Amino acid sequence: MIASTFGAILLVGGRATRMGGGVKPLLEVGGRTLLSRALAAVTDAGCAPILAVGPELDPDPRLRWVREDPPFSGPAAAIAAAVAALEHRAGDGGSDDGDDGDDGGGGGGAEWMLVLAGDLPHADRVVTRLTSAASSAPPHADAVVLTADGHPQWLAGVYRTHALRASIRAATGELADSSCRALLGGLDITWLADEDGITADIDTPADLARTRAAFEEEHVSETSRTLPPEALDEWALALRERFGLAPDDVPIGLILDLARDVANGVARPAAPFSAFVAGLVAGRSGGTPEQVRETVAAVVELAGDWKES
């Protein structure tokens, strides 16, 4: 089976009106700009060529910059500008990825083209999901597109290069200010439900603040997960020696699993409180290892069923 090949189109030329202006792709989330996140995601997926549509924001040589005409004329016009640049390159006999093969529609040999908005903080997860689905898509499928709450996310999709070209050629009238639905809605599309919120973009200052907070929390959580095991072992030993406890009296793994499940099911501050309650209840029941496990299981079950009122 021949592996699928991918190129990418990054749309980074919007006005950011709801942000009050500015350049959204250069906003930083988790210490990196949204543009750098998208570029890293498509590069890691082996995409070539990588076209960015908008004013040149980054001199990175992996990016080939093009501009829709007129500027700020919408995503459909931006997609058309990128595809036209691919055709121009193919017409010159060039190939952006060094492959002289034909994809059936010009694109430097790429069978598929990822089309991504420039304000996706989770671009890496979007790209992974799309490329995986495209690699196993049936031959008749023209595209794989994510949906959020039932709404197509046209700028979180991957399209066969020849299908993009055909849609643009079939478009009647100007594509300026046209919708993605008008341009792409006639394709044979495989829809993927976004159940994890990975297509959530940044449209407003509130979106930006919320996303930054989520990334910061994820960073803190990741840092705690990478605490050297010996540090916990040393602290557990100190506790056992201070209070005369046996190793089975301090089940580190069980306690950490309890804290994780409560933090995910209820809230992070509830984790240490719940661990204390579990210890108190188990102690009153006799405090045997079996009683500890039963108490922890009960707390975890309660956390799993928890619904914030």
C-alpha positions as CSV (number, residue, x, y, z in Angstrom):
1,M,0.0,0.0,0.0
2,I,1.4,3.4,-1.0
3,A,1.6,5.9,1.8
4,S,-0.4,9.0,1.5
5,T,1.5,12.3,0.9
6,F,0.5,15.6,2.4
7,G,1.0,19.3,1.8
8,A,-0.5,22.1,3.8
9,I,-2.2,25.5,3.4
10,L,-2.2,27.8,6.5
11,L,-4.6,30.7,6.4
12,V,-3.1,33.5,8.4
13,G,-4.4,36.7,6.8
14,G,-7.5,37.6,8.7
15,R,-8.3,41.0,10.3
16,A,-8.8,39.7,13.8
17,T,-11.7,42.0,14.2
18,R,-13.2,40.4,17.3
19,M,-9.7,40.5,18.9
20,G,-9.8,44.3,18.4
21,G,-7.2,44.0,15.6
22,G,-3.7,42.7,15.7
23,V,-2.1,39.6,14.2
24,K,-3.6,36.5,15.7
25,P,-1.1,33.9,14.3
26,L,1.6,35.7,16.3
27,L,-0.2,35.5,19.6
28,E,1.7,33.3,22.1
29,V,0.1,30.3,23.8
30,G,2.2,28.1,26.0
31,G,5.3,30.0,25.1
32,R,4.9,29.6,21.3
33,T,3.1,31.6,18.6
34,L,0.1,30.0,17.0
35,L,1.9,30.2,13.7
36,S,4.9,28.3,15.0
37,R,2.6,25.7,16.5
38,A,0.9,25.1,13.1
39,L,4.2,25.1,11.3
40,A,5.6,22.5,13.7
41,A,2.5,20.4,13.4
42,V,2.5,20.2,9.6
43,T,6.3,19.8,9.5
44,D,6.1,16.9,11.9
45,A,3.5,15.3,9.7
46,G,5.9,15.5,6.7
47,C,3.9,18.0,4.8
48,A,5.5,19.5,1.7
49,P,4.8,22.1,0.3
50,I,3.6,24.3,3.1
51,L,1.9,27.5,1.9
52,A,0.9,30.3,4.1
53,V,-1.7,32.7,2.8
54,G,-1.5,36.3,4.2
55,P,1.1,39.0,4.8
56,E,4.6,37.5,5.4
57,L,4.9,37.0,9.2
58,D,7.8,34.7,9.4
59,P,10.9,34.3,7.2
60,D,11.1,30.5,7.9
61,P,12.3,28.9,4.7
62,R,9.8,26.0,5.1
63,L,7.0,28.5,4.4
64,R,6.0,29.6,1.0
65,W,4.0,32.9,1.2
66,V,1.2,33.8,-1.1
67,R,-1.6,36.4,-0.9
68,E,-5.2,36.3,-1.8
69,D,-6.4,39.1,-4.2
70,P,-7.7,41.4,-2.9
71,P,-6.3,41.0,0.6
72,F,-8.8,40.2,3.4
73,S,-11.2,38.7,0.9
74,G,-12.0,35.6,2.9
75,P,-10.9,32.0,3.3
76,A,-12.3,30.7,0.0
77,A,-10.2,33.3,-1.9
78,A,-7.2,32.4,0.2
79,I,-7.5,28.7,-0.6
80,A,-7.8,29.5,-4.3
81,A,-4.7,31.7,-4.1
82,A,-2.7,28.8,-2.5
83,V,-3.9,26.3,-5.1
84,A,-3.1,28.7,-7.9
85,A,0.4,29.0,-6.5
86,L,0.7,25.2,-6.6
87,E,-0.4,25.1,-10.2
88,H,2.1,27.8,-11.1
89,R,4.9,25.9,-9.5
90,A,3.9,22.7,-11.3
91,G,3.6,24.6,-14.6
92,D,7.2,25.8,-14.1
93,G,8.3,22.2,-13.8
94,G,9.2,22.7,-10.2
95,S,8.3,20.6,-7.2
96,D,8.1,21.9,-3.7
97,D,9.0,18.6,-2.1
98,G,11.5,17.3,-4.6
99,D,9.0,14.7,-5.9
100,D,8.5,14.6,-9.7
101,G,5.4,12.5,-9.3
102,D,1.9,13.7,-10.1
103,D,-0.9,13.9,-7.6
104,G,-3.5,14.2,-10.3
105,G,-3.9,17.9,-9.6
106,G,-0.6,19.7,-9.0
107,G,0.7,20.2,-5.5
108,G,4.3,19.1,-5.6
109,G,3.3,15.5,-5.6
110,A,1.1,15.8,-2.5
111,E,-2.0,13.7,-2.7
112,W,-3.7,15.6,0.1
113,M,-3.6,19.2,1.3
114,L,-4.3,20.1,4.9
115,V,-6.2,23.4,5.1
116,L,-5.8,25.0,8.6
117,A,-6.9,28.2,10.2
118,G,-4.0,30.2,11.7
119,D,-5.5,30.4,15.1
120,L,-5.7,26.8,16.2
121,P,-3.9,26.3,19.5
122,H,-4.2,22.5,19.1
123,A,-3.0,22.3,15.6
124,D,-0.8,19.3,16.4
125,R,-3.8,17.2,17.5
126,V,-5.9,18.4,14.5
127,V,-3.2,17.4,12.1
128,T,-2.6,14.0,13.7
129,R,-6.4,13.3,13.6
130,L,-6.8,14.4,10.0
131,T,-3.8,12.7,8.5
132,S,-4.6,9.5,10.2
133,A,-8.2,9.5,8.9
134,A,-7.1,10.5,5.4
135,S,-4.6,7.7,5.2
136,S,-7.4,5.2,5.6
137,A,-10.1,7.1,3.6
138,P,-12.0,5.3,0.9
139,P,-10.9,6.1,-2.7
140,H,-14.1,8.1,-3.4
141,A,-13.6,10.5,-0.5
142,D,-12.6,14.0,-1.6
143,A,-12.0,15.3,1.9
144,V,-11.9,14.6,5.7
145,V,-13.3,17.5,7.7
146,L,-13.8,17.9,11.5
147,T,-17.1,19.0,12.9
148,A,-17.7,20.8,16.2
149,D,-21.2,20.5,17.7
150,G,-22.4,19.4,14.3
151,H,-20.9,22.4,12.5
152,P,-18.3,21.8,9.7
153,Q,-14.9,23.2,10.5
154,W,-13.8,23.8,6.9
155,L,-10.4,25.2,8.1
156,A,-9.7,22.0,10.0
157,G,-9.8,19.7,7.1
158,V,-7.7,17.7,4.6
159,Y,-8.6,17.7,1.0
160,R,-7.4,15.7,-2.0
161,T,-5.4,18.2,-4.1
162,H,-7.3,17.4,-7.4
163,A,-10.6,17.9,-5.6
164,L,-9.6,21.4,-4.4
165,R,-8.6,22.3,-8.0
166,A,-11.8,21.0,-9.4
167,S,-13.9,22.9,-6.8
168,I,-12.1,26.1,-7.6
169,R,-12.5,25.6,-11.4
170,A,-16.2,24.9,-11.0
171,A,-16.8,27.9,-8.8
172,T,-19.1,30.4,-10.5
173,G,-18.3,34.1,-10.0
174,E,-15.7,35.7,-7.8
175,L,-14.4,33.8,-4.8
176,A,-13.8,37.0,-2.9
177,D,-15.9,37.1,0.2
178,S,-17.4,33.7,-0.7
179,S,-17.9,31.1,2.0
180,C,-16.0,27.8,2.4
181,R,-19.3,26.0,2.2
182,A,-20.0,27.5,-1.2
183,L,-16.5,26.4,-2.4
184,L,-16.2,23.0,-0.8
185,G,-19.7,21.9,0.1
186,G,-20.1,19.8,-3.1
187,L,-17.2,17.5,-2.2
188,D,-17.6,13.9,-1.1
189,I,-16.6,14.6,2.6
190,T,-15.9,12.2,5.4
191,W,-17.0,14.0,8.6
192,L,-15.1,13.5,11.9
193,A,-16.7,14.7,15.1
194,D,-14.4,16.8,17.3
195,E,-15.3,15.4,20.7
196,D,-12.2,16.8,22.5
197,G,-12.5,20.5,21.5
198,I,-9.3,20.4,19.4
199,T,-10.8,22.7,16.8
200,A,-11.6,25.5,19.2
201,D,-9.9,28.6,17.9
202,I,-9.1,32.0,19.3
203,D,-11.6,34.7,18.2
204,T,-11.8,37.0,21.3
205,P,-9.6,38.1,24.1
206,A,-11.6,35.9,26.4
207,D,-10.8,32.9,24.2
208,L,-7.1,33.8,24.4
209,A,-7.2,34.1,28.2
210,R,-9.0,30.8,28.6
211,T,-6.6,29.0,26.2
212,R,-3.5,30.4,27.9
213,A,-4.9,29.3,31.3
214,A,-5.6,25.8,30.0
215,F,-2.1,25.5,28.6
216,E,-0.6,26.7,31.8
217,E,-2.6,24.2,33.9
218,E,-1.5,21.5,31.5
219,H,2.1,22.5,31.9
220,V,1.8,22.5,35.7
221,S,0.2,19.1,35.6
222,E,2.9,17.7,33.2
223,T,5.6,19.1,35.5
224,S,4.0,17.3,38.5
225,R,3.8,14.1,36.5
226,T,7.5,14.2,35.7
227,L,8.6,14.5,39.4
228,P,11.4,12.0,39.9
229,P,10.1,8.8,41.4
230,E,12.9,8.8,43.9
231,A,11.7,12.0,45.4
232,L,8.4,10.4,46.3
233,D,10.1,7.3,47.6
234,E,12.3,9.3,49.9
235,W,9.4,11.3,51.3
236,A,7.3,8.1,51.8
237,L,10.3,6.5,53.6
238,A,10.5,9.6,55.9
239,L,6.8,9.4,56.7
240,R,7.0,5.6,57.5
241,E,10.0,6.1,59.8
242,R,8.4,9.1,61.6
243,F,5.1,7.3,62.3
244,G,6.2,3.7,62.4
245,L,4.4,2.6,59.3
246,A,4.9,-0.5,57.1
247,P,5.5,-0.1,53.3
248,D,1.9,-1.4,52.7
249,D,0.6,1.3,54.9
250,V,1.7,4.0,52.3
251,P,0.5,2.8,48.8
252,I,2.0,5.6,46.7
253,G,0.6,4.4,43.4
254,L,-2.9,4.0,44.8
255,I,-2.9,7.5,46.4
256,L,-1.6,9.1,43.2
257,D,-4.3,7.4,41.2
258,L,-6.9,8.6,43.6
259,A,-5.6,12.2,43.4
260,R,-5.6,12.0,39.6
261,D,-9.1,10.7,39.3
262,V,-10.6,13.2,41.7
263,A,-8.7,16.1,40.0
264,N,-10.1,15.0,36.6
265,G,-13.6,14.2,37.8
266,V,-14.2,17.0,40.3
267,A,-11.5,19.6,40.6
268,R,-7.8,19.7,41.4
269,P,-8.2,21.2,44.9
270,A,-10.5,18.3,45.8
271,A,-7.7,15.8,45.3
272,P,-5.7,16.3,48.6
273,F,-8.9,16.8,50.5
274,S,-10.3,13.5,49.1
275,A,-7.1,11.7,50.0
276,F,-7.4,12.9,53.6
277,V,-11.0,11.7,53.8
278,A,-10.1,8.3,52.3
279,G,-7.4,7.9,54.9
280,L,-9.7,8.9,57.7
281,V,-12.5,6.5,56.6
282,A,-10.1,3.6,56.1
283,G,-8.5,4.3,59.5
284,R,-11.8,4.2,61.2
285,S,-12.6,0.9,59.5
286,G,-9.5,-0.7,60.7
287,G,-6.9,0.6,58.3
288,T,-5.9,-2.7,56.7
289,P,-4.5,-2.6,53.1
290,E,-7.8,-4.1,51.8
291,Q,-9.9,-1.5,53.6
292,V,-7.7,1.2,52.2
293,R,-8.2,-0.1,48.7
294,E,-12.0,-0.4,49.2
295,T,-12.2,3.2,50.5
296,V,-10.2,4.6,47.6
297,A,-12.3,2.7,45.1
298,A,-15.4,4.2,46.6
299,V,-14.0,7.7,46.4
300,V,-12.9,7.2,42.8
301,E,-16.3,5.9,41.9
302,L,-18.0,8.9,43.4
303,A,-15.6,11.2,41.5
304,G,-16.3,9.4,38.2
305,D,-20.0,10.0,38.7
306,W,-19.7,13.6,39.9
307,K,-21.7,16.3,38.2
308,E,-21.1,19.8,39.2
309,S,-24.3,21.4,40.4
